[in-house]
């Protein structure tokens, strides 16, 4: 009897997922992959399983990944000290060389994981096909080296890969008009890519459960809000730390055509599937339609 109940539960899960599979079939979803889910090997495999499943049921996923912790590890390994200004890595010539090496290494390891699950993936950087053109980014007027601010996105290479049934995996290295390499914040890169390809969804895997009205009170998790409400929340001054620029990125993505942006706890196994294919979801969704019912937000 217990076995039969278990099988029925599995069937119910699949039926619950059906309307979302139908609704988002052939739609583009950008997954910004970073945080603990990149460090923990079990979580890493679960995230890749989620993305592969999305691909196999008809989505068109794109992964944009970071690698900050791995870059810091290698900077320490060669006897240098990582330096940050206002939360941004100071990237001199030597650090830029390490960052590009590490991010490309991470990129190809993700390509391999996807390939092992039977899906064709192609790893590229923002330099390929001049995907991410950028300029030097200052931190409150201070020069922090080869840190890039995206000025233009050429999505043709991504769209071509999607058309040929490949899963693009992008590392956030770009270049300027003189082909100087720049390290780009992965959140910025994910938002820019999502806007350029008219993505239906953009999902951020983070190390927090979602967005809170009061971070000290875990009962104040916000399940969903409109872009207008999110911008008011930013301007209220209630939000601080690393979540402020992330939320601004989310708002700008929605205001520029991305239908929904999800902030998810990447430490939860299979968080992508739980958010996209279940009625309630698990994180915070920011959307363009202020009066759309919450259960329709997935």
Secondary structure, DSSP 8 states (H G I E B T S, - for coil): -HHHHHHHHHHHHHHHHHHHHHHTTT-EEEEEE-THHHHSHHHHHHHHHHHHHHHHTT-EEEEEE--HHHHHHHHHHTT----EETTEE-B-HHHHHHHHHHHHHHHHHHHHHHHHTT--EEEEETTGGG-EEEEEEEETTEEEEEEEEEEEE-THHHHHHHHTT-EEEEE-EEE-TT--EEEE-HHHHHHHHHHHTT-SEEEEEESSSSEESSTT-GGGEE-EEEHHHHHHHHHTT---THHHHHHHHHHHHHHTT-SEEEEEETTSTTHHHHHHHSSS-SSEEEES-TTS-GGG--
